[in-house]
């Protein structure tokens, strides 16, 4: 057994209206910047091929502190501003993994 207190974020996001090429670029920028952050173990936003405008969200953070620091980054603020113009609905869950 490996003890690793981690925070896992998982769920879906759906945009009411979306420009696909722009969304892909925004997602790429967000993933790249987030994965470079200290404490980020995984950060993915994956388009749902079956439903246009829907995405799967999956993040793994080393700690609550690293996740809270992520929320304060300029790239998070820019991405939230972008999402605000799309009418995004999110169904996101947060889990704490104590062991693997």
C-alpha positions in Angstrom: 0.0 0.0 0.0 1.3 3.5 -0.9 0.1 6.3 1.3 -0.3 9.5 -0.8 -2.8 12.1 0.4 -3.9 13.6 -2.9 -6.8 15.6 -4.1 -8.6 14.3 -7.2 -11.0 16.5 -9.2 -13.2 14.8 -11.7 -16.4 15.5 -13.6 -17.9 17.2 -16.6 -18.4 20.6 -18.1 -20.9 21.6 -20.8 -20.9 24.8 -22.7 -24.1 26.3 -24.1 -22.3 27.7 -27.1 -18.7 27.0 -28.2 -16.3 27.8 -30.9 -14.4 24.6 -31.2 -11.0 25.9 -32.4 -10.9 28.6 -29.7 -12.0 26.2 -27.0 -9.2 23.7 -27.9 -6.6 26.5 -27.7 -7.9 27.7 -24.4 -7.9 24.2 -23.0 -4.3 23.5 -24.3 -3.1 26.7 -22.6 -4.8 25.8 -19.4 -3.5 22.3 -19.3 0.1 23.4 -20.1 0.2 26.1 -17.5 -1.5 23.9 -14.8 0.7 20.9 -15.4 3.7 23.2 -14.9 2.5 24.1 -11.4 4.2 22.7 -8.3 1.9 20.1 -6.8 0.0 19.3 -10.0 0.3 15.6 -10.8 -2.3 15.5 -13.7 -4.5 18.0 -15.4 -6.6 17.1 -18.3 -9.7 18.5 -20.0 -10.9 16.1 -22.6 -13.6 16.8 -25.2 -16.5 14.4 -25.2 -16.6 13.1 -28.8 -20.2 12.0 -28.4 -21.6 15.4 -27.2 -20.5 18.6 -28.8 -19.6 21.2 -26.2 -19.1 18.7 -23.4 -15.8 17.9 -21.7 -14.4 15.6 -19.1 -12.3 17.2 -16.4 -9.6 15.2 -14.5 -7.1 16.7 -12.1 -4.8 15.2 -9.5 -3.1 17.5 -6.9 -0.5 16.6 -4.3 -2.3 18.5 -1.6 -5.1 20.9 -0.7 -2.5 23.6 -0.5 -1.3 23.1 -4.1 -4.9 23.1 -5.3 -5.6 26.3 -3.5 -2.5 27.9 -5.0 -3.8 26.8 -8.4 -7.0 28.7 -7.9 -5.0 31.9 -7.4 -3.0 31.7 -10.6 -3.4 34.2 -13.5 -4.1 31.3 -16.0 -6.9 30.1 -13.8 -8.4 33.6 -13.7 -8.1 33.9 -17.5 -9.7 30.5 -18.1 -12.6 31.3 -15.7 -13.2 34.5 -17.6 -13.3 32.6 -20.9 -15.7 30.0 -19.4 -17.9 32.7 -18.1 -18.8 33.8 -21.6 -19.8 30.3 -22.7 -22.6 29.6 -20.2 -20.7 26.6 -18.8 -22.5 24.2 -16.5 -20.2 22.1 -14.4 -20.7 18.8 -12.5 -17.4 18.5 -10.7 -16.6 16.3 -7.7 -13.6 16.5 -5.3 -12.1 13.4 -3.7 -9.3 12.9 -1.2 -7.3 9.8 -1.9 -5.5 8.6 1.2 -4.0 5.4 -0.2 -3.4 3.5 -3.5 
